[in-house]
Amino acid sequence: MNSATLWFLLAFSVLYIVLILFAHKGRAAKGTGLTEFFVSGRDLGLGTAIATLGATEIGLITIAYNAQKGFNEGFSAFHIGLAALIGCALVGLFGFVVKPIRRTGVLTLPEYYEQRFGRDVRVFGAIVMAAGGILNMGLFLKVASAFLAAMLTANGIALNVNVLMVTLIAVAVVYTCYGGMRSVIITDIFQFVLLGAGLIAAIVFLSGIIPMDQAIEIVAREKGPAGFDPLTNDNFGPGYALWMVLVAGVVSAAIWPTALSRALCIEKEENVQRAYLIASVIFLSRMVLPAFLGVLAFCYFTGANAALLEGYGSDADLVATPYMLGHVMPGWLLAFLAVAMFASFMSTQDSYLFCWSSIIARDIVGPLTGKIDAERFQIMTTRIGIFVIALYELYWGLIYEGKEDIWDYLAVSGSIYFCSGIVLMAGGLYWPGATRRGAIWALVLGFTAVFGLGPLKEAVGLEGLSSPAIGFGAIALSVLGFVVGSLTDAKGRAQPKGARS
Amino acid sequence: MSVDAWTALWVVLLWGSSGAFLLVTFYILGGALMRIFGKGNGAGND
């Protein structure tokens, strides 16, 4: 047991909790009501909007999956960050979806479905959205626990992964139930700064141990051109790169509810595009910086240190980066980084738990029970939802055994929602001819993206198709259903929009 | 693109993103501190 690291860890943890409480002081809910609880009173300034967008999208899971990609694919994994930068910058430049959705004044995204297509589309769309989103976050807890445990175990602090999972989720639930969206946003600012400092400190420290020249040389020797060129890498290629512009860029920024809900919280409409344009840098960094840590871990475990990973079997690529961090960093820096990683886990976890539970409460349970505007009922249902989703996360983390990289699991599970989500959002906002029938057909056909998940793909004999191919296919089917459904729905097109709910 | 060109691109992207990330972090930290210590609205409440 490394007692010095443990003391540093304890000290930084206490400091972190004190600072979080200090950040909340005098900034708790400024009022009551659904707008306060669900969109933080819609009063975000530019800086806060960027921080909360960045903190939500950089979680411990983000660091883990990008480090895994960097470890497996070398520098060519950086193309995912470039794709994210391009996609998010395009959203910021043109205000694609984010600008018009802010103008609608809705509190949740399915609420827009009702404004545009009718109440049944709101409920159906919310079910698809919540199913894809909850499935997507299924591995967050497991991966975060494995990452933190490997990091601390390598430094002589033995931790049980299952105990860590229960502890992490318990803290997340209590804290997320506390103050709704405002509570999430206040802590996001603090967590973003802490995480930024931790990541940069780790990279600067590790670059002293494995200089860039040496890293390039090792990757070139061990992986060849595929370690640099994503277009010739067998696991990537042009189709994958294009899929990344869509998934890691456009969808992550403009369609994914945890990010898009930030646009709903921004006070001034003109700040929405600015926030996304500046945040595109974060979308780049959140992929590239952890991927570089993964590249450094690959270099570290090539040669004399290779034996250190032997006991981890197929999880070696996942634990390599945290194990390296725990192995080489001094106790105080490791403790600081562990708290920064914990903060990054919390910043994503709170946003995700809150986002999906609020959609369940407001857009599924609310319309079905006729209590959409019942404040106490909505807030209570959201809190129950947070608890139930946390239990599921614990369960799913223990049973899912897919063989794909974590990032590919996230992209595919997310596509269950976004393959139809992007069609409904963009089609609804930009095509006046869209109708309820088209929306329902798009939702049904977009759900075919579920066949991109490893176990299901094998079950239906689609192993020959790549996940991007299945994803693009599902989007194409959804667009087809949306267009054909709308064009054949003369009655729906004749109906005024306001009369549809 | 040659491997050398890809390498140069990734090196520029890495250091560029590190610098930009640091700048955004300072911008947000500065705004938050200004709000906490009451020196105007800061970046967080502009």
Boltz contact constraints between the chains, C-beta under 6 A:
constraints:
  - contact:
      token1: [A, 45]
      token2: [B, 44]
      max_distance: 6.0
  - contact:
      token1: [A, 45]
      token2: [B, 45]
      max_distance: 6.0
  - contact:
      token1: [A, 45]
      token2: [B, 46]
      max_distance: 6.0
  - contact:
      token1: [A, 46]
      token2: [B, 46]
      max_distance: 6.0
  - contact:
      token1: [A, 47]
      token2: [B, 28]
      max_distance: 6.0
  - contact:
      token1: [A, 47]
      token2: [B, 31]
      max_distance: 6.0
  - contact:
      token1: [A, 47]
      token2: [B, 43]
      max_distance: 6.0
  - contact:
      token1: [A, 47]
      token2: [B, 44]
      max_distance: 6.0
  - contact:
      token1: [A, 48]
      token2: [B, 44]
      max_distance: 6.0
  - contact:
      token1: [A, 51]
      token2: [B, 28]
      max_distance: 6.0
  - contact:
      token1: [A, 75]
      token2: [B, 10]
      max_distance: 6.0
  - contact:
      token1: [A, 78]
      token2: [B, 10]
      max_distance: 6.0
  - contact:
      token1: [A, 78]
      token2: [B, 13]
      max_distance: 6.0
  - contact:
      token1: [A, 189]
      token2: [B, 32]
      max_distance: 6.0
  - contact:
      token1: [A, 193]
      token2: [B, 25]
      max_distance: 6.0
  - contact:
      token1: [A, 193]
      token2: [B, 29]
      max_distance: 6.0
  - contact:
      token1: [A, 196]
      token2: [B, 25]
      max_distance: 6.0
  - contact:
      token1: [A, 200]
      token2: [B, 22]
      max_distance: 6.0
  - contact:
      token1: [A, 225]
      token2: [B, 3]
      max_distance: 6.0
  - contact:
      token1: [A, 228]
      token2: [B, 3]
      max_distance: 6.0
  - contact:
      token1: [A, 228]
      token2: [B, 6]
      max_distance: 6.0
  - contact:
      token1: [A, 228]
      token2: [B, 7]
      max_distance: 6.0
  - contact:
      token1: [A, 229]
      token2: [B, 6]
      max_distance: 6.0
  - contact:
      token1: [A, 281]
      token2: [B, 20]
      max_distance: 6.0
  - contact:
      token1: [A, 281]
      token2: [B, 24]
      max_distance: 6.0
  - contact:
      token1: [A, 284]
      token2: [B, 17]
      max_distance: 6.0
  - contact:
      token1: [A, 285]
      token2: [B, 17]
      max_distance: 6.0
  - contact:
      token1: [A, 285]
      token2: [B, 21]
      max_distance: 6.0
  - contact:
      token1: [A, 288]
      token2: [B, 13]
      max_distance: 6.0
  - contact:
      token1: [A, 288]
      token2: [B, 14]
      max_distance: 6.0
  - contact:
      token1: [A, 288]
      token2: [B, 17]
      max_distance: 6.0
  - contact:
      token1: [A, 292]
      token2: [B, 14]
      max_distance: 6.0
